[in-house]
Amino acid sequence: MSLDQSNVIDALGIDDASGRVILVIRHDAPWDGSDAQLFLLQEKLNAYVSFALDGEMAADYPDFAGHPIGLRIDCFAAPDPRTLHLLAHVRRQLEFQDIRVEVRALPPAPGRE
């Protein structure tokens, strides 16, 4: 998946432990902290929040309506310092909506090393 596909929800589902609907961004490119990459990440995050809060998610997935929301970024390398700074700001802002944000660095799939 790619950050430049801001209109695509990469994955979503219910986290059994927390009951949150988790919207997943999959990022399989290196983090470079560039202005362009940060802009794309911000656009994708904005699209996800809009999808969750503006009723589209509830319309498309009625079973998810009323659940708390979480955003998770699955990536293959830890974000660079500029991206971490942006994500810290996003976390603080989304806490007001009870939306949790997490980053999960995953090992690359076989053949992607």
C-alpha positions, 0 to 999 in steps of 0.5 A: 500500500502507499501513502499516496492513495489517501482515498484507500483504507488499507485495512480495518477490523475490530481489536478484540482486546480493546473493542476499538475499530482499528483503521490500518495504514500500511507503509512499506517504503522507507521513512525519509522525513521529507516534506512530501512524505509527511504531507502524504501521511497527514493527508492519509491520516485526515482521510482515515479520521474523516472516514471514521467520524463523518459517518462513512464507516458506519454506513459501510460497516454498520457493525462498527458504529459506536465503537471507539476508534484506533489508527495504526500504521504498520510499517517495515522500519521505524519512522524517522525523527520528523515523522515521529514528531508529526505523529506525536502531534497527531496523537495529541490532537486525536486524543480529544476525539478518543482516537488512539494512534500507534505505529507497529514496525513489522519485519519485512515479508520473505523476499522483501529484505 
